[in-house]
C-alpha cells in the first residue's frame, strides 16, 4: 500500500493505536473500577468493540487485491469493456469446494503457517530483531503492570487519580508518532539521494539511535524519581521519555523489516514470537524485583541490561546489516 519512502507516515499510524490502547485503557479502567460495578468493565469493552466493527464495516475500504481485480472486471463488463475480451469473465461460483480447491487451500495454509517459524529459525536477521523487540516489549509491559501500583502505594493516590498518570504514556506515544513518522521518511529520502537513488534497509538505522538512547534515560529517571519520592511529574516525564524511545525504536525496526522481507506479515509474526513470551514473563517477576531492589536499583538493572543488549543493535545493523540479511536468504 505504501512505497518505501512513505512508510514513516503509515508506520506512525499503525503503531500509534497499539501503544495508545495500554495508555488510555487503564484510565477508563481506574475510573470505572472506583465509581461503577465491575460488570461495567465488560459492558464498556463490548460497546467499544461493537462501535469499531460498525465503523469498520461501513468505512474501511477493501484492500485485498483479488477482490479489487474482480470488482474492476465486473465494472468493465457492465460498461461493455468485456465484449472485446478486455475484461475477464465472471469467476464461477459453486455450492461446494472440489478436492483440487481443498488441496490448494491446505497447501497454501500450511506454507503460510510454517513460514514465520521458518524465518525465525533460519534467518539471523529475524533472530536479532526478535530479541531486540522482545526486550523492548518486555520492559514496556513491566512498566504497564506496575505503574498504577507505584502511585497508589508510594504517592497515596486514589485509583482514579493514579490511572491519570498513564497520560504520560500517551504523551510519549503522540510525540514519537507525530515527529517520528515524517523524520523516518525524511532520513530515508536523504540517504537514498546520497547513494544514487537506491534504497537499502540500513537507511532506517539512524532513526533507531535516538530511541535506543532515550529508553535507558527514561528508565533511570523514572526509577530514581520514584525511589526518592520526587514529584510525581518527574516520574511521568521519565515514563514519557522511555515510551517515546520505545516507540521510535519499534518504528525503525519495523521499517527495516518491511524493507527486507517479501512476506512482511510472516516476518512481522516471526519477530513478535519472543515479544509475547517476555511480555508475559516480565510482569510476573516485577513485584518481587521492586520489593527486593526498590524502584531505583530495579530500574537501574533494567537500564543496564538494555544498554548492554540494545546499544550494539544500530552498530550491528549499520556495519553488518547486508551480510546479516544475506544469511539464510533463499534467492
C-alpha positions as CSV (number, residue, x, y, z in Angstrom):
1,X,0.0,0.0,0.0
2,X,2.9,2.4,0.7
3,X,6.2,2.9,-1.1
4,X,9.5,2.6,0.9
5,X,9.9,6.4,1.3
6,X,6.3,6.8,2.6
7,X,6.5,4.1,5.3
8,X,7.2,6.5,8.1
9,X,3.7,8.0,8.0
10,X,2.0,4.6,7.7
11,X,4.0,3.1,10.5
12,X,3.3,6.0,12.7
13,X,-0.4,5.4,12.4
14,X,-0.1,1.6,12.5
15,X,2.0,1.6,15.7
16,X,0.3,4.6,17.3
17,X,-3.0,2.7,18.0
18,X,-1.5,-0.3,19.8
19,X,0.6,2.0,22.0
20,X,-2.3,4.3,22.8
21,X,-4.5,1.4,24.0
22,X,-2.4,0.5,27.0
23,X,-2.1,4.2,27.8
24,X,-5.8,5.1,27.7
25,X,-7.2,1.7,28.9
26,X,-6.1,2.0,32.5
27,X,-7.6,5.4,32.7
28,X,-11.0,4.1,31.8
29,X,-10.5,1.1,34.0
30,X,-9.4,3.1,37.0
31,X,-12.5,5.4,36.8
32,X,-14.8,2.5,36.2
33,X,-13.5,0.3,39.0
34,X,-13.8,3.1,41.5
35,X,-17.2,4.5,40.5
36,X,-19.1,1.7,38.8
37,X,-19.8,-2.0,39.4
38,X,-17.2,-4.4,38.0
39,X,-19.6,-5.6,35.3
40,X,-19.4,-2.3,33.6
41,X,-15.8,-3.0,32.6
42,X,-17.1,-5.7,30.2
43,X,-20.0,-3.6,29.1
44,X,-17.8,-0.7,28.1
45,X,-15.4,-3.0,26.2
46,X,-18.3,-4.7,24.4
47,X,-19.8,-1.3,23.4
48,X,-16.5,0.0,22.2
49,X,-15.8,-3.2,20.2
50,X,-19.2,-3.1,18.6
51,X,-18.7,0.5,17.6
52,X,-15.4,-0.3,15.9
53,X,-17.0,-3.2,14.0
54,X,-19.8,-0.9,12.7
55,X,-17.4,1.9,11.7
56,X,-15.0,-0.6,10.0
57,X,-17.8,-2.3,8.1
58,X,-19.1,0.9,6.6
59,X,-16.0,3.0,6.2
60,X,-12.9,0.7,5.9
61,X,-12.0,0.3,2.2
62,X,-11.3,-3.1,0.7
63,X,-7.5,-3.7,0.0
64,X,-7.4,-7.4,-0.9
65,X,-6.0,-7.5,-4.5
66,X,-8.1,-10.4,-5.9
67,X,-11.3,-8.8,-4.7
68,X,-10.3,-5.4,-6.2
69,X,-9.5,-7.1,-9.5
70,X,-12.8,-8.9,-9.6
71,X,-14.7,-5.7,-8.9
72,X,-12.8,-3.9,-11.6
73,X,-13.6,-6.7,-14.1
74,X,-17.3,-6.6,-13.2
75,X,-17.3,-2.8,-13.7
76,X,-15.7,-3.2,-17.2
77,X,-18.2,-5.9,-18.1
78,X,-21.1,-3.6,-17.1
79,X,-19.8,-0.8,-19.3
80,X,-19.1,-3.0,-22.3
81,X,-15.4,-3.3,-21.7
82,X,-15.5,-7.1,-21.7
83,X,-17.2,-7.5,-25.1
84,X,-13.9,-7.5,-26.9
85,X,-12.1,-9.7,-24.4
86,X,-10.7,-6.8,-22.4
87,X,-12.2,-8.0,-19.2
88,X,-12.1,-11.5,-17.8
89,X,-15.4,-13.3,-17.4
90,X,-17.0,-13.7,-14.0
91,X,-15.5,-16.2,-11.6
92,X,-17.6,-19.3,-11.5
93,X,-19.0,-20.0,-8.1
94,X,-20.1,-23.4,-7.0
95,X,-22.0,-24.5,-3.9
96,X,-19.2,-26.8,-2.8
97,X,-15.5,-26.9,-2.8
98,X,-14.0,-29.6,-5.0
99,X,-11.0,-31.7,-3.9
100,X,-8.5,-29.6,-6.0
101,X,-9.6,-26.4,-4.3
102,X,-9.3,-28.1,-0.9
103,X,-5.8,-29.4,-1.6
104,X,-4.7,-26.0,-2.9
105,X,-6.2,-24.3,0.2
106,X,-4.5,-26.8,2.5
107,X,-1.1,-26.3,0.7
108,X,-1.3,-22.5,1.0
109,X,-2.4,-22.5,4.6
110,X,0.3,-25.0,5.5
111,X,3.1,-22.9,3.9
112,X,1.8,-19.6,5.4
113,X,1.5,-21.1,8.9
114,X,5.0,-22.6,8.8
115,X,6.7,-19.6,7.2
116,X,7.0,-17.4,10.4
117,X,8.7,-20.2,12.4
118,X,10.9,-21.0,9.4
119,X,12.0,-17.3,9.2
120,X,12.8,-17.2,12.9
121,X,14.9,-20.4,12.8
122,X,16.8,-19.8,9.5
123,X,17.2,-16.0,9.2
124,X,19.7,-14.5,11.7
125,X,18.4,-11.0,10.9
126,X,14.9,-12.0,12.2
127,X,16.5,-13.5,15.3
128,X,18.3,-10.3,16.2
129,X,15.2,-8.2,15.5
130,X,13.1,-10.6,17.6
131,X,15.5,-10.4,20.5
132,X,15.5,-6.6,20.5
133,X,11.8,-6.3,20.1
134,X,11.2,-8.9,22.9
135,X,13.4,-7.0,25.4
136,X,11.7,-3.7,24.4
137,X,8.2,-5.1,24.8
138,X,9.0,-6.9,28.0
139,X,10.2,-3.8,29.7
140,X,7.2,-1.9,28.4
141,X,4.8,-4.5,29.8
142,X,6.7,-4.5,33.1
143,X,6.2,-0.7,33.3
144,X,2.5,-1.0,32.5
145,X,1.8,-3.7,35.1
146,X,3.4,-1.7,38.0
147,X,2.7,1.9,37.1
148,X,-0.7,2.3,38.9
149,X,0.6,0.4,41.9
150,X,3.5,2.8,42.3
151,X,1.3,5.8,42.6
152,X,-1.2,4.1,44.9
153,X,1.4,2.7,47.3
154,X,4.1,5.4,47.3
155,X,2.2,8.5,46.4
156,X,-1.1,7.5,48.1
157,X,-3.2,8.4,45.1
158,X,-6.7,7.0,44.5
159,X,-7.4,4.5,41.7
160,X,-8.8,7.3,39.5
161,X,-6.0,9.8,40.1
162,X,-3.3,7.1,39.8
163,X,-4.8,6.0,36.4
164,X,-4.4,9.5,35.1
165,X,-0.6,9.1,35.2
166,X,-0.9,6.8,32.2
167,X,-1.4,10.0,30.2
168,X,2.4,10.2,30.3
169,X,2.5,7.1,28.1
170,X,0.1,8.8,25.7
171,X,2.3,11.9,25.6
172,X,5.3,9.8,24.7
173,X,3.4,7.9,22.1
174,X,1.9,11.0,20.4
175,X,5.3,12.8,20.4
176,X,7.0,9.8,18.8
177,X,4.3,9.2,16.2
178,X,3.9,12.9,15.1
179,X,7.6,13.6,14.9
180,X,8.9,10.1,14.2
181,X,6.9,9.3,11.1
182,X,7.9,12.3,9.0
183,X,11.5,12.1,10.3
184,X,11.8,8.4,9.3
185,X,10.7,9.3,5.8
186,X,13.0,12.3,5.6
187,X,16.1,10.4,6.7
188,X,15.4,7.6,4.2
189,X,14.9,10.0,1.3
190,X,18.1,12.0,2.2
191,X,20.2,8.9,2.4
192,X,18.7,7.4,-0.7
193,X,19.5,10.5,-2.6
194,X,23.1,10.4,-1.4
195,X,23.5,6.9,-2.7
196,X,22.3,7.4,-6.2
197,X,18.6,6.8,-5.6
198,X,19.0,3.2,-4.4
199,X,17.5,2.4,-1.0
200,X,18.5,-0.3,1.4
201,X,17.1,-1.3,4.8
202,X,20.2,0.1,6.6
203,X,19.0,3.6,5.8
204,X,16.5,3.1,8.7
205,X,19.3,2.6,11.3
206,X,20.0,6.3,12.0
207,X,16.4,6.7,13.1
208,X,16.8,3.9,15.7
209,X,19.6,5.6,17.5
210,X,17.6,8.2,19.4
211,X,15.2,5.5,20.5
212,X,17.9,3.3,21.8
213,X,19.4,6.1,23.9
214,X,16.1,7.5,25.2
215,X,14.9,4.2,26.6
216,X,17.5,3.8,29.4
217,X,17.4,7.6,30.1
218,X,13.7,7.3,30.7
219,X,14.1,4.1,32.8
220,X,16.7,5.7,35.1
221,X,14.8,8.9,35.6
222,X,11.5,7.0,36.3
223,X,13.2,4.6,38.7
224,X,15.2,7.0,40.8
225,X,12.4,9.7,40.9
226,X,10.1,7.0,42.3
227,X,12.8,5.8,44.7
228,X,13.4,9.2,46.2
229,X,9.7,10.1,46.1
230,X,10.3,13.2,43.9
231,X,7.2,15.0,42.5
232,X,5.0,12.6,40.5
233,X,5.5,14.7,37.4
234,X,9.2,13.7,37.3
235,X,8.2,10.1,37.3
236,X,5.8,10.8,34.4
237,X,8.5,12.7,32.5
238,X,10.8,9.7,32.7
239,X,8.0,7.4,31.6
240,X,7.2,9.6,28.6
241,X,10.8,9.6,27.6
242,X,11.0,5.8,27.8
243,X,7.8,5.3,25.9
244,X,8.8,7.8,23.2
245,X,12.1,5.9,22.8
246,X,10.4,2.6,22.7
247,X,8.0,3.8,20.0
248,X,10.8,5.3,17.9
249,X,12.9,2.1,18.0
250,X,9.9,0.0,17.2
251,X,9.1,2.2,14.1
252,X,12.7,1.9,12.9
253,X,12.9,-1.8,13.3
254,X,9.5,-2.4,11.7
255,X,10.5,-0.3,8.7
256,X,13.8,-2.2,8.4
257,X,11.8,-5.4,8.5
258,X,9.4,-4.3,5.7
259,X,12.2,-3.2,3.5
260,X,14.0,-6.5,3.7
261,X,11.4,-9.3,3.6
262,X,8.9,-10.1,0.8
263,X,6.4,-11.8,3.1
264,X,6.1,-9.0,5.5
265,X,3.2,-10.4,7.5
266,X,5.1,-13.6,8.2
267,X,8.3,-11.7,9.0
268,X,6.4,-9.5,11.4
269,X,4.8,-12.5,13.1
270,X,8.2,-14.2,13.4
271,X,9.7,-11.1,15.0
272,X,7.0,-10.9,17.7
273,X,7.1,-14.5,18.9
274,X,9.6,-13.7,21.6
275,X,7.9,-10.4,22.4
276,X,4.8,-12.2,23.5
277,X,6.8,-14.5,25.8
278,X,8.7,-11.7,27.5
279,X,5.6,-9.6,27.6
280,X,4.0,-12.3,29.7
281,X,7.1,-13.1,31.8
282,X,8.4,-9.7,32.8
283,X,5.3,-8.6,34.8
284,X,5.4,-11.8,36.8
285,X,8.8,-11.0,38.4
286,X,8.3,-7.2,38.5
287,X,6.7,-7.1,42.1
288,X,9.5,-9.3,43.6
289,X,12.2,-7.3,41.8
290,X,10.9,-3.9,43.1
291,X,10.4,-5.3,46.6
292,X,14.0,-6.6,46.7
293,X,15.8,-3.8,44.9
294,X,13.5,-0.9,45.1
295,X,12.4,1.2,42.1
296,X,15.8,2.9,41.8
297,X,18.1,-0.1,41.6
298,X,15.4,-2.2,39.9
299,X,15.1,0.2,37.0
300,X,18.9,0.7,37.0
301,X,19.2,-3.1,36.5
302,X,16.7,-2.9,33.6
303,X,18.5,0.1,32.1
304,X,21.9,-1.5,32.2
305,X,20.5,-4.7,30.6
306,X,19.2,-2.5,27.8
307,X,22.5,-0.7,27.4
308,X,24.4,-3.9,27.1
309,X,21.8,-5.6,24.7
310,X,20.3,-2.6,22.9
311,X,23.2,-0.2,22.3
312,X,25.1,-2.6,19.9
313,X,22.0,-3.1,17.7
314,X,22.4,0.1,15.5
315,X,26.1,-0.7,15.1
316,X,25.4,-4.3,14.1
317,X,22.7,-3.3,11.6
318,X,24.7,-0.4,10.1
319,X,28.1,-2.2,9.6
320,X,27.0,-5.8,9.3
321,X,23.4,-5.5,8.1
322,X,23.9,-6.6,4.5
323,X,25.8,-9.7,5.5
324,X,23.3,-10.4,8.3
325,X,20.4,-10.1,5.9
326,X,22.1,-12.4,3.3
327,X,22.4,-15.3,5.8
328,X,19.7,-17.8,5.2
329,X,18.1,-15.9,2.3
330,X,16.7,-18.0,-0.5
331,X,17.3,-16.4,-3.8
